[in-house]
Structures are given as structure tokens and as C-alpha cells.
Amino acid sequence: MKTTTCLAAVLALMSTTVLSQVTPTKEAAESGFSDQPFSPYANRNFPERPLWGETHLHTGLSLDAGAFGNILGPDDAWRFAKGEQVVSSTGQQVRLSRPLDWMVLTDHTDLMGFAPDLQAGKPGILADPKGLEWYEGYMAGGEAAGESAFDLITNFSQMTLPEAIVEAYSPGADPFSFTWEKIVNAAERHNDPGQFTAFIGFEWTSVPKGINLHRNVMLRDGPMRALQVVPPVTQPPYGDTNPHSLYEWLEAYQEKTGGRAVAFAHNGNLSNGWMFPTEDTYHGGKVDQEYVELRAKWEPHYEITQIKGDGEAHPYLSPEDAFADYENWDIGNLDLTELKTENMLAGEYAREALKQGLKLEAQFGTNPYKFGLGGATDSHTGLTTAEEENFFSKSVSVEPSPTRIEHPFIASDLGRIDGHMLVASGYTAVWAEDNTRSAIYDAFKRRETYATTGPRIGLRFFGGWEFSEQDLRRRSLAEPGYTKGVPMGSDMRPRESDVAPTFLIGALRDPIGANLDRVQVVKGWMDTNGDLHEKVYDVAWSGDRAPDADGKLPAVGNTVDLETASWQNSIGASELTTVWSDPDFDPAESAFYYVRVLEIPTPRWVVYDKVRFGIELPEEALLIHQERAYSSPIWYTPPKG
């Protein structure tokens, strides 16, 4: 275990006193003194603090969000993210504990703007028998409204929507273009460079026969470029569910406007095994040279955690990892006709995808799964709430109430996701030089991001060949980190001597959150026979614990009080830092490394509901968890030849 008290480097260093202002003398200026400032913080050119944001949020303009009763629009969502108090669709006052620094608003593109018109009973919708049926169900409220919404979503996933409705709410139609203009202009109104960054974006909603292949798209640009286009859809005959069609749109957008855009794969645990294909074929195409190059080009980021489960690892895939069972969702989505198998899960979880990427790179020369990591809510309430005690859930139907625990998210003969299994997660931290569209976008492109399940944990992670214990004594870990190594999301610099890689790691607890239990390094590698492996190392931890004879670190303890929905920071550490060297390094094997930081145990959101509403929780409900952060990986590639 290694701890230190100098981790102010994780966040910005702040001056509290100005002693004097001195004008250099002419002699000092001529001597060159002014070129070497006394202040160690002068002329810094690296990111100094993480910027916290959201990459996946829906307003009532989205088909499913509006169908389930969301009446909030983009302005409400932007105001809330910036820290203002708003009224939810169920009439409740709600506010974040702390504002975000940036956000991407990602309403679904298919039938974009249809839901508000359905709620309003527009004549064109009521003229269609199905449209009238959905409207009457919505107006009836309660169970009828839920059934109406589910029928609408089912028809969407099966591509059996009425042709006239699809035509009216697809590219080329006025309602679609008007809604896109509304989204773009709202983002521009709320964009405040240096203070809050509002990204123009959308969710490409590919869900062929229930297979969730959604991608969120973020534009680097403002209205001048965004309004030259309309976003793509997937419903025929106006769109295509193959990811290649999205890549074509992204290419065309950049060529037409001179702008820039990237896509983020939706958390893959409802993709029925298809989010990370590795075989020769997948739904809609082939895993070939073109596929790996296009995916590597357009998808530099992955949503590892959100309301619909955590997607880092699964016990089936990582049986030696004691923490791989965090908030797993492992039943199929919508039209699955069989229970999940280990092979299906391999196509859904990030750690396995990172490993498979090494194998695909050996085959094609390009790694399609070399992505940075981030978290998001995927909330359909218009409210980006990822805090346990402030959780407004997935949709309006399950906003805070004494009965929301009883509402299942999925219930079928093949499996069930109960309401208590929804996850108050997550956020993305970005190491960007400025709080602007260009700086944050560029950080995504270089993958200098990390995910948390909600807490604002500070995390630095650098890889190099010569970090030492001396580097931990620096007030700023970033100084030696950027000078002697590379940050999270990067490739290791070429190896110049016969040494193993060293990693400089620093973690700082959320200032209003729980202490830290431990810091782990997750390594994945491909040996010279082409076989894939993984290992989890405990590299820094709190207290005076020591690994046992099997190398297992004892649990940190538990201070949670279930009667009051509280815990004490009497265990754990406020900060953990270390320099770690890979003891199993083989220079002939390609590998990746990422950091996982665990908090001490704290109550899940259901415990707060129990205390506030005086309700009984289901026996199977998980009450306590350990929230966490995931850094983007650092990759090592053996030299050629």
C-alpha cells in the first residue's frame, strides 16, 4: 500500500492570497530572469482539473421518453445540468447538488418530435388508427398509458410503425427539421464557453429486432454547421440499422460542413451480444478490414456505465475478479428468444472488448475497440441525476414515489429486470485544457476521459518507463506524468531500455462523497500464441490491511446504517497514490492497462427510498454497493520485427 498527502494535483491548485505584485526591473528583464518564472504554475500547458459531464440524456422530444410522459424540453434539461432548479414531469422540485461543466443532449432521431405531437393530439396522428390508439392510451393514464407506450416502442423495434407516421417524422418532413432546429438552437443558447459547454448531439437508434446497437453522436460545432444537415434515422425506407450507415453520415457531415463529429457506443449489456462483434459476420455486415478501420475512426469512446447496468466486466467472463459482479444486467433486450450465454456476454462487456481488440489488431492491423471510457445516465426524464440520494430514475413512470420500486423495467418468461435494479449512474470526467466545445471534443478524440458511477472521484493515470517513488512527492502528479509518460487513453511511448512499464496513479475522493477503499490496475494481454488473458492487481489501499497468502486483500469494512441511509468516513482513505510496475510484463505481448478505483461501501438509492417513503424493500434488492471510477486504458504494443 502507498498513500500520500500531496494529491492536490488531481484537481486544480488554488491560490488564496496575493502577497504583492512586482514589476521586473529592466536589468532583470535583460538578464532573462522573466523567461524563467519563479511561479511553478506559470506557462502550464496541460489539463489541470477534470470537467464533469453527461453524454446521454433524453427530453420529451424522444419517442420513448415522451410516450412515457416526459414533458420537459431541451431548455429544461440544459438549465438543470447547469445547476438550476426545475420542476420534473411529475411536478417535483429537483436540483443537482453541483452543476455539471458540460453535456451532450442526445434525443433519439427516429420519430424525433413525434411524442409531443402525440401528447397534443395532432390531427395527423389521430387520423391513423394506431396513432389514435396510442393517444387514447396516453390520455387514459396509469396502466393504459404504460401499455400504449410499450406497444409504440415494440412497433418501433419490429419496424412495424404506420408508414404515414414514419414518413411525417423522418428527414425531409417539416416536423423532423423543425425539431432538429429546436435542439440545435437550444444548445447554442445554453453554450457559455469557459463556464458551461452545451454540445449539439443525438442518439442514432438502431435496434433491429431488439438488438440494441445505439450510438450517441457529439458534434464539435455550432449551428452554422449543424443546421446544414439533419441527423440520420434507422427506420426504412429513410434509414438503415447497419452501423456503416452512421459512419457514412459522419463522413458526409465532415465533408459537407468542414465540421467534426464522433460517435459513442451505447452501453452494450442490452445488445444481445452484438455490440462488440468479433466473428466474420454480425448483424448487417462483416467484421472485415473496412469495419475495423471505420469503427476505430469514428468511435473513440465507450459508455461503460449507465442506468441500465454497468458494463465493465461480468463474473462469467472474469471469474477471478471479486468485483466483476457490479450492477450486471444479463438478460436479453426486447426480442431475445433465449437466455444469455457466456458467448453472448463476451460481445457486451468493455473488458472483453478491449481484449478482443488486441486480437483483431493482430489480424487486421487496426484495433476497432481502442476506446476511452465514460459514464452517462441515459435518463429519459430530462434530468441528469446520478447521485443515489437524488435519483430520478430512467423514465417519468418511475420518478420518485412510494411505489416506483414495484415497477419492472423488463419482465418476460426469459428474465426480469425489476425496478430496484436500475442504477444511479453515471458521469464522464474529461481532462481538457478549457471548458469549450473544441477542447472537450479534442480530449474525447485522444481518449483522455474516465467514467464514474456517479461520485466525482479525481483520477490521474500515466504510463511510462521511468516513474519512481520520488514522483509521488511532487505537489502536482501531472508535472512528471506528462513529462515522463503519457496520460490515460494513450499508447505507451517506445521502450528504450530493458525495463517493465511503470504507472503513476493518483485518486482523490469526491469532496462530498465516500472515502476510497482501493485502487486496482486491470491488465489485459495477448500472448505470443494469440491467447487472451486478464489480471486484476490491488496497487494501493487504505488502512493497515495486507494481502493474504493467496494475494487477496481483505475487505475494507462497512459503516452503512440502513435505518438512516447513511455511512461514516471512519474507514478508507481520502486519497491514494502509487507508482506501480507490471511484475508480469513480457515485451513480446500486446497489452492494455486501466485503473479501477473503489469507494468504501455506501447505500444504494433504494435505501434512501425506504427511509423517505417508509416502504418495505424486496428481499432480493441490493442495498449496499461500492461505487467506482474507471480510467481510460493505456496500451502497449510490441515493436515490429
ABEGO torsion letter per residue (X at the ends): XBBBAAAAAABBBBBABBABBBBBBAAAAAAGAAABBABAABGBABBABBBBBBABBBBAABAAAAAAGBABBAAAAAAAAAGBBBBBAAGBBBBBABBBABBBBBBBABGBGAAAAAAAGBAAAAABAAAAAAAAAAAAEEAAAAAAAAAAAAAAAAGABBAAAAAAABBGBAAAAAAAAAAAAAAAAABBBGABBBBBBBBBBBBBGGBBABBBBBBABBAAAAAABBBBBABOAABBABAAAAAAAAAAAAAAAGBBBBBBBBBAAAAGGAABBABABBBGBBBBAAAAAAAAAABABBBABBAAEBAABBAAABAABAAAABGBBABBBGABABBBBAAAAAAABAAAAAAAAAAAAAAAGBBAABBBBBBBAGBAAGBBBABAAABAEABAAABBBAAAAABBABBBAAEBBBAAABBBOBBBBBBBABBBAAAAAAAAAAGBBBBBAGBBBBBBBBBBAABBAAAAABABAAAAAAAABBBBGBBBBBBABBBBBBBBBBBBBBAABBBBABBBBBBBBBBAAGBBBBBBBBABBBEABBBBAAGBBBBAEBABBAAAGBBBAABEBABBBBBBBBAABBAABBBBBBBBBBBBBBBBAAAAAAAAAGBBBBAABBABBBBBBBBBBBBBBBBBX
